[in-house]
Amino acid sequence: MKLFGFFRKDKGETPFKREKRVEKEQQPQETSSVQIKIEYQDRQPQENISFNEKEYKKALQLYDEAQRDKAYQKKLTQFFELLTQIQEAYSVINNVGSFSDDAGNALIERCAKAIELESEIREKRNYYENYVFDMSTPCKLLAMVFEKRCEYQRAATICVYAIENGYTNDGTKGGMRGRLARMIKKGNLPLTDNIKNILNL
């Protein structure tokens, strides 16, 4: 009777229909985690970003002022050009190994000029764009050039300048403070009270 009942269940189902039914049943179902994620996304509240017309107009005004400030724009352009030149020059010199010749001297001058320009436009940059430059890279490269030339005192001076101005991230775990400590050790430099304070000793 069970066998008879089985045949009656499939009665009228052609082989083609049976194949389609089996194929459909074997298709993977969407996992519950995906369903939950979709439902969660659907329930996310829409973020309302308020538009502050006063701040917007102020930003436009500062932008227009910055564009009209030709002296500022000139120094800003020179600064960005120097940053590009510094990184390119260091890459070339580092591979060739000519830190003590004219190429090394030229790189030092570019780094010094970039630091000088940044100090001249820092206040205006902050006023116009509420943004200040991160001079960690130029300071780091300049310190590295002095280190390659065994001029540890000059390298330490650059590190101190960088730290005092907040440029402490040089891409290493120790940061600019670690670099300063290394220059002091390599150059057997005195630990002044200012240096101890900078190094948190």
N, C-alpha and C positions, 0 to 999 in steps of 0.2 A: 504493500500500500504506500509505503514511503517513496518507493521508486516511481509508482504511478503518480503520486502527488508532485514529484520533481518535474516529471514530463509535462504535467498540466500547468505548472508554473511558467514553463518556457513556451507553452503552446502559443503559436502565432508569432513568435519572435524569430525572425529570419537570421541566418548567420551574419549578414551584414549589420543588422541592428544590434546583435549580440556583441559583435566586435567593437562597434562604436560605444556601447554601454560600458564594456570592460575598459576601453581606452580612456573614457571619461573618468571612471572610478580610480584609475591608476595615476591620473594627473596629480602632481603635488599641490597641496592646498597652501594658501598663504599662512605663514606662521603667525601665531598670536602676538609675537613681539612686534612684527611689522604692523599688524592691525592696531596695537596699542599706540605705536609711534604715530600712525596716521591720525588716530583719534585725538592724541595729545596735541598734535600740531593744529588740528581743527579747533581745539579749545583755547589755544593761545590768544590772549587779549592783544588787540592791535595797539601798537605803541603810538601815542599821541605826541608828536613833536610840535612844541609851541613855536610860533614865529614871532620873534621880537623885532618889530619894525625899527625901534630906536637903535638897537645894536646893529642891525643890518645897515641902516643909513650911516652910522658911525664908521663901520668897516669900509663902506664905499668912500666916505670922505677921507679916511686915512690912506686908502689905496690911491686916490687921486692926488693927495698931498705927496705921497712917496714918488709917484710918477713925475711930478713937477719938480721934485728936488734933484736937479741934475748932478750936483756934486755927490749926493748920496748914491745915485744910480751908477755914476762913473766908478766910484770906489767899490760898489757892490759887484759890478762886472769884473773889475780887476781882481777882486778877491776870489771869485769863482774860477776865473782863468788860472790864478795862481795855484789853487787847490788841485786842479787837473794837472798842471805842469809839475807840481811837487810829487804827486804819486807816480807819474810817468817817469820822471827823472830818477826817483829813488829806485824804481824797479830796474832801470837800465844800469845805474851805478852799482847796485847790489849784485847784479849778475856779472858785471865786468870787474868789479872790485877796485874801483878807482875813487875811494872816498877822500883821499888826501890830495888829489890834483885839482885842476881848475873846475872840473865838473862837480866835485864835492863842494868847493867853495860857492859855486853858483847855486847849488841846492840849498846851502845854508842861507844864502841871501834871500832866496825865494821864500823859505820858511819864515825867516825873520820879517820879511815884508808882509806876508800873510797875517802874522800875529799882530803886526803894527796896524794894518788896515782894519782888522777885526776890532781892535781896541778903539779905533776912531769912529767906527760906525755902529758899535754895539748898542749905544743908547738909542740911536735913531731906529735901529732894527727892532728893538724892543718896543719902541713907541708906535712905529708904523704897522708892525705885523705881530706884536706881542710874542716875539720869537727871538731867541738868541742862538748864535752858532755854537756848535760843539767843536772846539779846537783841539780835541784829543789827538786826532790824526796828525795834523801838522806838528804839534808839540812832540808827539811820540817819534815821528820820523826825524825831527831835528835832534832829539836826544839820542836816537840810534846812530845818527851820523857822527855826533861827538863821541859816542862810545866806541865806534869803529876806529876813530882817530885817537883813541885813548885819552881824550880830553874829558875826563870824568867830572871835573869841577863844573865845566860849562854844561855838561849833560845834566848834572844835578840841579843847576840853576834853572834850566828849562823845566825839569820835573816839578820844582818848587813853584814856579810860575803857574804851571798847569793846575796843580792841586789847589793853590790859593784862589784860582779863578773857577774852580769847579769842574775842570776837565780831567776827571780821575779815571775814566774808563779807556784803557788803551788796548783792549782786546785780549788781555792776559788775565789769569786768575788773580794775580797780585795787584793788577792795576798800576796806576802811576806811582802809588806809594811803594809798591814792590820794586818798581824800576828805580826809584830814588834810593831805596835801601841798597840795591845792588851797586849803584854808582858810588855810594859812600864806601861800601866794602871794597870794591875794585880799586878805587882811588885813594883808599885809606884817608878819607876826608873826616874832619872833626864833626862830632855830633853837637851842634849848637842847640841852645834852648829852643830856637825857632824850628829847627829840624826835628827835635824830639817831640815838639807839640804837633807838627805836621804828621809825624809817623805814629802819633798816639802812644808814645813811650812814657 
